[in-house]
Structures are given as C-alpha cells and as structure tokens.
Amino acid sequence: MSLPVRRRPLAAALLASATCLGLLTGCGFSSDTGSSEGKAATAGDGSFPVSLTNAWGRTEVKQKPVRVATVSDGDTAIALALGVVPVITPDVEDGDKVAEYKQRAIEKLGEKKLTTYDDTDGTDYEAIAAEEPDVILGVNTWDMDADYAKLSPIAPVVTFGDKKESDTLTWQERLRTAAEALGLTAKADAVIAANEKALEDAAAAHPEFRGKVYTYSVVHPEQITYMSHADQDPGVFEQLGLVKHPRSKNYSADKNGVSLENLDELESDLLLMTYPFGDEGLLSASELESDKLFQSLDVVKKKHFAVVPSENTLASAIAYPDALSAPWVVENLTPILAKAVAGK
C-alpha cells in the first residue's frame, strides 16, 4: 500500500513509515505550463461534467478545472505529475527544503516556486478560498474527515471513496482519481507507464541486483526497526531485483523491533540502513557502526552494507512514494546499491 503524505518533517515521516514502505510512484511532466491565471495542462482528454462518489457524498466537476488547489504534499505531487501547477498548496514545514525531484518538476512546468499556505495548524481554508480554485485535490491526505465540510463550500473536493482508503489506496489509484476529475486520464496512464519504465530500465542496467537478499532497517528514537518485514508491500528494492531475507517472516508491522543484543538479525547479502533522527535516534550512525556485534556481521565485514541518506529526502521518498519520485529515487539509489553489492 502507499500511505498518503501530509507534508511533515522528514524524521516524523519516517517515524510513521515504520509500518509502510509503499510502492514507488511515477513521473510524468507536461510541457504545457499555462498562465498565472490558468495553470492547468491543456491536454485534457475527459468529458465533463464528471461525477465522483466520495466518502462524504459526491463531487460534481461541471467543466474542466483550470485553477487547482491541493491540501497535501502528495496531492501537490499528483498535480505536478499531471502537468498542473497548483494555485496554492501547503508549505514545507520546519525549514525542510522542497525535495529536489519536486523542484525539478516545478521548474519543468515553468515556475520557480509554488504559492503556499502555512499548514502548521492544519489546512488554511481562507487561503485556499482566496485563490478561487475550480477544484481541490485531497486524495492523499489523512485530514479529509475534518477538512471536507469546510473545503466543499469553496470548490468541488476530489478525494477517496471510502474513509479507510486514506491508508489503503495505491499511488496509481490516487493519481487516476485526480486525473478523472481533471480530464487527464491519458496523462495519468503515461505517468504510470513512465514510472514502470524507469524501474524496469534500472533493473535491466543492474543485473547484479537480481536475487540478492537484503534487509532494510531504520534507526527510530525507540528502536531499530526491521522495515523489510514479510508482509511489507514490494517496493523499490524488490522492483530493482532484490528479495527479502527469509527471516523477514519473523517480523511484521506490529512486531518490527531489533534489540542491540540481536543485531545478527540484520545479517543478509545486503544490509541497508537509514538514520533519519540523527542524535535523537536510539543511537547514532557512529554508535551503531562501532558496535562490536554489528562489526562482526559478515555483511558488514564484506562491505555489503550501505546507508540510505535521509538528509537529501531519499529515505523519505522510499518510505513515502508520491507521483513524481520514482525516477529520482532510482537515480540516487542505484549507485548506493551497486557499490554495496560490489563490496566497495
């Protein structure tokens, strides 16, 4: 599954990601940038009006939207992937920079930065209303139960059909729902195809990944988390050819802690770790990597160990894929994997 992303500090995102490493998502850019008054891609392929059932009733989109607002970082990624520059979107909290792949998409669409609102205290309904959107995208948020009643008087709200789908929809399903409301279903198909091709091409370029057994762990504040447990959905690691360790069947979303006394549980052909919390984690990278038991692992001694960086948002993009991230993830992750597989 692919959890929705409300923009949050990276560490907080990865704390929640202890139970999710969803399918990676795709990339698709449009050369149609629009104007400041109408920032929608022009390659519409749907007929209007469009009527969509949602968890609170129905969304009626009478004509092709031009001004699109978003209520989460994931919804912003969906809009950008479809070639639409939102008229307003949540800002990036706590000094985090806009992810590199998202900034690339923004610039590809002819903009330098997005118009944003401060969502520290939640969705800013007044700021959204002031932009007079034709439609509001909310297919990738946890907050719609509280937001819908206040957003729907502003503009039609495009969101999920059942409240439980806030956690269960794949990125493809979210993208297609938004695309239907925007009249861009063909564009959504192209985005999905581009994503799949990026992963397939990377896997083909690195046959040495195929069949390598891996373990992926995150150092959270209270535990070392065995992220690659057996019931975790296949993600970018599997899509690039790696396979989970048979030991992964001993772990689950509810049972995923690895104690310092049992670091040998991390043993594998390939060990990947990330430290998103820095000094606030259970222990720092230097503390773990200087641990004698950790150093005794064959995977460490043979240099098949690598760190997935968090400071450049790569770890977050793996844990929380969105509608733009896959090609950038592949671009940044494959050199790390190649070096680790080679024992360099």
VMD Tcl script that draws the C-alpha trace (Angstrom):
set ca {
  {0.00 0.00 0.00}
  {1.01 3.63 -0.23}
  {0.28 5.88 2.67}
  {-0.79 9.46 1.98}
  {1.62 12.19 2.81}
  {0.75 15.35 4.64}
  {3.90 17.41 4.46}
  {5.86 16.91 7.65}
  {9.48 16.97 8.82}
  {11.44 14.06 7.34}
  {12.07 12.41 10.69}
  {8.38 12.41 11.54}
  {7.54 10.97 8.17}
  {9.97 8.14 8.68}
  {8.65 7.50 12.17}
  {5.24 6.84 10.66}
  {6.89 4.85 7.90}
  {7.73 2.10 10.38}
  {4.54 0.49 9.10}
  {4.74 1.45 5.43}
  {7.18 1.19 2.57}
  {4.65 1.52 -0.23}
  {5.03 1.03 -3.94}
  {7.10 3.64 -5.62}
  {5.36 6.11 -7.82}
  {5.93 7.58 -11.20}
  {6.93 10.65 -13.03}
  {5.30 12.46 -15.91}
  {5.82 16.05 -16.90}
  {3.83 18.21 -19.24}
  {5.34 20.88 -21.44}
  {2.13 22.91 -21.06}
  {2.80 25.43 -18.32}
  {-0.34 27.55 -18.51}
  {-0.52 31.12 -17.31}
  {-0.73 32.66 -13.85}
  {-4.50 32.81 -14.25}
  {-4.87 29.32 -15.66}
  {-2.19 26.85 -14.68}
  {-3.69 23.59 -15.88}
  {-2.19 21.38 -18.56}
  {-4.12 21.79 -21.78}
  {-4.07 18.17 -22.96}
  {-7.45 17.29 -21.46}
  {-8.96 14.02 -22.63}
  {-12.08 13.68 -20.47}
  {-15.64 14.81 -20.96}
  {-17.47 16.98 -18.47}
  {-19.34 17.15 -16.23}
  {-17.64 14.48 -14.07}
  {-19.37 12.99 -11.04}
  {-17.29 11.09 -8.47}
  {-18.51 9.31 -5.34}
  {-16.55 10.07 -2.18}
  {-16.78 9.11 1.47}
  {-18.94 12.17 2.25}
  {-21.21 12.22 -0.79}
  {-20.48 13.16 -4.40}
  {-18.09 15.50 -6.15}
  {-19.51 17.21 -9.22}
  {-17.00 18.83 -11.57}
  {-19.05 20.68 -14.15}
  {-16.28 21.72 -16.51}
  {-12.57 21.12 -16.96}
  {-10.76 22.68 -13.99}
  {-8.18 25.35 -14.58}
  {-7.35 26.52 -11.06}
  {-6.41 23.57 -8.86}
  {-5.64 23.74 -5.12}
  {-4.02 20.93 -3.11}
  {-4.17 20.07 0.59}
  {-1.13 17.80 0.98}
  {2.36 17.35 -0.37}
  {1.27 14.12 -2.06}
  {-1.61 15.89 -3.80}
  {0.81 18.54 -5.00}
  {2.99 15.82 -6.48}
  {-0.05 14.35 -8.25}
  {-0.93 17.73 -9.74}
  {2.63 18.37 -10.90}
  {2.92 14.88 -12.38}
  {-0.22 15.59 -14.39}
  {1.28 18.83 -15.65}
  {-0.74 21.11 -13.38}
  {0.79 23.87 -11.26}
  {-1.46 24.28 -8.18}
  {-2.70 27.78 -7.45}
  {-2.00 27.07 -3.77}
  {-0.51 24.19 -1.78}
  {0.73 23.53 1.77}
  {4.20 24.85 2.52}
  {7.26 22.86 3.54}
  {7.41 22.68 7.33}
  {10.23 23.22 9.80}
  {12.74 24.56 7.33}
  {12.78 21.44 5.13}
  {13.70 22.18 1.55}
  {11.42 21.27 -1.31}
  {12.50 17.82 -2.46}
  {14.87 18.00 -5.41}
  {12.65 15.93 -7.67}
  {9.67 18.12 -6.90}
  {11.63 21.29 -7.57}
  {12.67 19.82 -10.90}
  {9.01 19.26 -11.77}
  {8.08 22.79 -10.75}
  {10.79 24.26 -12.95}
  {9.91 21.93 -15.81}
  {6.46 23.50 -15.71}
  {7.91 26.98 -15.97}
  {7.76 28.05 -12.33}
  {10.43 28.69 -9.69}
  {8.30 28.17 -6.60}
  {4.73 27.44 -5.65}
  {2.22 29.68 -3.91}
  {1.83 28.14 -0.46}
  {-0.05 28.46 2.81}
  {1.23 27.74 6.31}
  {-0.28 24.43 7.42}
  {1.34 24.31 10.85}
  {-2.13 24.46 12.42}
  {-3.81 22.46 9.68}
  {-5.43 23.35 6.38}
  {-5.82 27.09 5.82}
  {-9.32 27.28 4.37}
  {-9.28 31.05 3.98}
  {-6.04 31.00 2.00}
  {-7.43 28.32 -0.30}
  {-10.70 30.20 -0.78}
  {-8.82 33.39 -1.63}
  {-7.27 31.64 -4.65}
  {-10.74 30.78 -6.02}
  {-9.89 27.24 -7.12}
  {-12.08 25.34 -9.56}
  {-11.31 22.09 -7.74}
  {-9.44 20.96 -4.62}
  {-7.32 17.79 -4.68}
  {-7.39 15.81 -1.43}
  {-6.76 12.21 -2.45}
  {-3.53 11.90 -0.47}
  {-4.33 13.24 2.98}
  {-5.22 11.93 6.42}
  {-7.15 15.09 7.32}
  {-10.10 14.95 4.97}
  {-12.54 13.78 7.65}
  {-12.07 17.16 9.33}
  {-11.48 19.16 6.16}
  {-14.26 18.10 3.82}
  {-17.11 20.11 5.37}
  {-15.04 23.31 5.23}
  {-13.48 22.74 1.83}
  {-16.55 21.63 -0.12}
  {-18.26 25.06 0.01}
  {-15.12 26.53 -1.59}
  {-14.88 24.19 -4.58}
  {-15.52 20.54 -5.53}
  {-13.27 18.32 -3.44}
  {-11.67 15.33 -5.15}
  {-10.94 12.68 -2.56}
  {-11.24 8.96 -1.80}
  {-14.45 6.98 -1.96}
  {-14.19 5.43 1.49}
  {-12.57 6.77 4.65}
  {-10.43 3.66 5.08}
  {-8.90 4.36 1.68}
  {-6.91 7.21 3.19}
  {-4.45 4.45 4.16}
  {-5.05 1.77 1.55}
  {-5.15 3.32 -1.91}
  {-2.13 2.83 -4.10}
  {-0.47 5.84 -5.67}
  {-1.82 4.72 -9.02}
  {-5.40 4.76 -7.72}
  {-4.96 8.21 -6.20}
  {-3.45 9.52 -9.41}
  {-6.25 8.11 -11.55}
  {-8.95 9.57 -9.28}
  {-7.41 13.03 -9.56}
  {-6.87 12.61 -13.29}
  {-10.51 11.70 -13.88}
  {-11.63 14.91 -12.18}
  {-9.14 16.97 -14.19}
  {-9.86 15.32 -17.54}
  {-6.31 13.95 -17.72}
  {-6.74 10.17 -17.63}
  {-4.43 9.62 -20.61}
  {-1.77 11.70 -18.87}
  {-2.15 9.55 -15.74}
  {-1.61 6.42 -17.81}
  {1.53 7.99 -19.26}
  {2.80 8.84 -15.78}
  {2.30 5.27 -14.61}
  {4.00 3.87 -17.72}
  {6.95 6.25 -17.31}
  {7.35 5.16 -13.71}
  {7.32 1.48 -14.60}
  {9.84 2.05 -17.38}
  {12.23 3.92 -15.08}
  {12.25 0.97 -12.69}
  {12.47 -1.64 -15.43}
  {15.34 0.16 -17.13}
  {17.26 0.46 -13.86}
  {16.75 -3.22 -13.05}
  {17.92 -4.20 -16.54}
  {21.00 -1.98 -16.20}
  {21.93 -3.70 -12.93}
  {21.55 -7.46 -13.34}
  {23.84 -7.87 -10.33}
  {20.92 -6.83 -8.11}
  {18.76 -9.76 -9.19}
  {18.19 -12.26 -6.39}
  {20.37 -10.51 -3.82}
  {18.86 -10.96 -0.36}
  {18.50 -7.71 1.51}
  {17.50 -6.31 4.88}
  {16.45 -2.69 5.33}
  {16.35 -1.10 8.78}
  {15.64 2.36 10.17}
  {17.01 3.65 13.47}
  {13.98 5.20 15.17}
  {14.05 7.00 18.54}
  {12.91 3.94 20.48}
  {14.16 1.03 18.41}
  {16.00 -0.27 15.39}
  {13.13 -1.11 13.05}
  {13.18 -4.12 10.72}
  {11.50 -2.36 7.81}
  {11.65 -5.12 5.20}
  {9.28 -7.48 7.01}
  {7.48 -10.22 5.11}
  {4.08 -8.57 4.78}
  {5.52 -5.28 3.63}
  {4.37 -4.44 0.12}
  {7.01 -4.83 -2.60}
  {8.77 -1.54 -3.01}
  {11.68 -0.12 -4.96}
  {14.17 -2.66 -3.60}
  {12.15 -5.59 -4.94}
  {11.37 -3.74 -8.15}
  {15.11 -3.42 -8.73}
  {15.57 -7.16 -8.26}
  {16.39 -7.61 -4.57}
  {14.49 -10.10 -2.42}
  {13.62 -10.06 1.27}
  {15.52 -12.26 3.69}
  {13.64 -15.43 4.75}
  {13.98 -14.09 8.29}
  {11.58 -11.31 7.34}
  {8.68 -13.71 8.04}
  {9.51 -13.32 11.73}
  {8.68 -9.62 11.59}
  {5.55 -7.62 10.84}
  {4.21 -4.08 11.03}
  {3.32 -4.70 14.67}
  {6.46 -6.64 15.56}
  {9.45 -4.99 13.95}
  {11.93 -4.03 16.68}
  {15.51 -5.38 16.69}
  {17.37 -5.20 20.00}
  {21.06 -4.39 20.26}
  {21.62 -7.92 21.57}
  {20.12 -9.34 18.37}
  {21.85 -7.29 15.70}
  {22.69 -10.54 13.92}
  {19.03 -10.46 12.82}
  {20.21 -7.89 10.28}
  {22.57 -10.35 8.59}
  {21.92 -10.60 4.86}
  {23.61 -10.46 1.45}
  {22.98 -6.73 1.53}
  {22.23 -4.54 4.57}
  {20.72 -1.09 4.11}
  {20.09 1.32 6.95}
  {18.98 4.89 7.43}
  {19.27 7.31 10.36}
  {16.56 9.95 9.93}
  {16.56 11.12 13.54}
  {20.25 11.90 13.95}
  {21.15 12.41 17.61}
  {17.53 11.82 18.58}
  {17.56 8.26 17.31}
  {18.09 5.25 19.55}
  {21.74 5.57 18.66}
  {23.73 7.46 16.07}
  {25.27 6.01 12.94}
  {28.73 6.07 14.50}
  {27.47 4.39 17.67}
  {25.81 1.56 15.78}
  {28.60 1.10 13.30}
  {31.19 0.92 16.09}
  {29.20 -1.73 17.96}
  {31.25 -4.94 18.13}
  {28.32 -7.21 17.30}
  {27.43 -5.02 14.33}
  {31.02 -5.05 13.14}
  {31.09 -8.85 13.41}
  {28.31 -9.29 10.86}
  {29.55 -10.86 7.62}
  {27.58 -8.33 5.60}
  {29.47 -5.52 7.35}
  {32.89 -7.17 7.21}
  {32.48 -7.85 3.49}
  {31.40 -4.26 2.89}
  {27.94 -5.14 1.61}
  {26.49 -2.55 3.97}
  {25.24 0.87 2.90}
  {23.43 3.84 4.37}
  {20.38 5.25 2.59}
  {20.68 9.00 3.25}
  {17.86 10.89 4.87}
  {19.15 14.45 4.60}
  {18.50 14.58 0.84}
  {14.97 13.09 1.34}
  {15.89 9.78 -0.34}
  {14.85 7.68 2.66}
  {11.60 9.61 2.92}
  {10.90 9.22 -0.80}
  {11.38 5.46 -0.48}
  {9.07 5.26 2.52}
  {6.51 7.71 1.15}
  {6.47 7.46 -2.63}
  {4.48 10.07 -4.49}
  {3.51 10.74 -8.08}
  {6.91 12.20 -9.02}
  {9.58 10.39 -7.05}
  {10.44 7.10 -8.80}
  {12.95 8.26 -11.44}
  {14.76 10.44 -8.90}
  {14.80 7.60 -6.35}
  {16.22 5.24 -8.96}
  {18.82 7.83 -9.96}
  {20.01 8.25 -6.37}
  {19.52 4.74 -5.01}
  {21.07 2.57 -7.72}
  {24.65 3.86 -7.21}
  {24.34 3.11 -3.50}
  {23.09 -0.40 -4.18}
  {25.69 -1.05 -6.86}
  {28.52 -0.08 -4.53}
  {27.15 -2.22 -1.71}
  {26.59 -5.27 -3.93}
  {30.16 -4.95 -5.21}
  {31.51 -4.71 -1.66}
  {33.02 -1.28 -2.19}
}
mol new
graphics top color blue
foreach p $ca { graphics top sphere $p radius 0.5 }
foreach p [lrange $ca 0 end-1] q [lrange $ca 1 end] { graphics top cylinder $p $q radius 0.2 }
display resetview
